């Protein structure tokens, strides 16, 4: 496998002078009525005009001669080279690929929708020009393949896979690094440098999105209730302990149970408690 090599052509201004110099003998040959040779020099000059090339900033031109790779011009400016060189322009600018949303299955088989953003640029023009047919299309297809592989290695979240330490939703930078590493390996053969790759969109597929949302909501409600009950128990324990220490009132087990029941209802209820004034005795 060959690698890129730089080619340094002569200045285009020097080449322009040399090409124009070919037309000077034609003038003298016309005067001498040498029609055949008078045509040869202008034809040569016309052919040499094909050797001019302009390389803009962050662009390159790959040169080949009868199927042989001669080098890549990366220096910016106006140049002249062999007019029989075939020239292929390749941009060296950074590009964005915002992939289409892909419907894939995660590690445990849940259908999800995922999309990524990839920032890439051509690093080796030889590989980009000759190792693949269309390097831009190659980047797009390999990116989709890498995303499918990534989704198959991780679960969307750890609701169904409690043993999962890294998930697509919670993995953050670590998942993005895995994606970058996978893309770098796949695109290196095309001379592509992966600058950045990250998940831009992640959601459950439409057919299960509603059910999964209900499950997440139920999990959140259960977690919230757990905290509420835990706090209510602590507050009831504190209340009974203070009443006992300060000897404000002495309660038997039956009245303690009633007090605990009332406090738990007040502290754990969804709605505000409505106070009831007891005009009788403590036991009525």
Secondary structure, DSSP 8 states (H G I E B T S, - for coil): -----B---EEHHHHHHHHHHHHHHHHHHHHTT-HHHHHHHHHHHHHHGGGEEEE-TTEEEEEEETTEEEEEE-S-EEEE--TT-EEEEEE-S-EEEE---EEEE-TTS-EEEEEEEEEEEE--HHHHHHTSS-HHHHHHHHHHHHHHHHHHHSBS-SSS-TT-SSBTTT-THHHHHHHHHHHHHHHGGGTEEEEEEEEEEEEE-HHHHHHHHHHHHHHHHHHHHHHHHHHHHHHHHHHHHHHHHTTS----HHHHHHHHHHHHHHHH-SS--------S-TT-
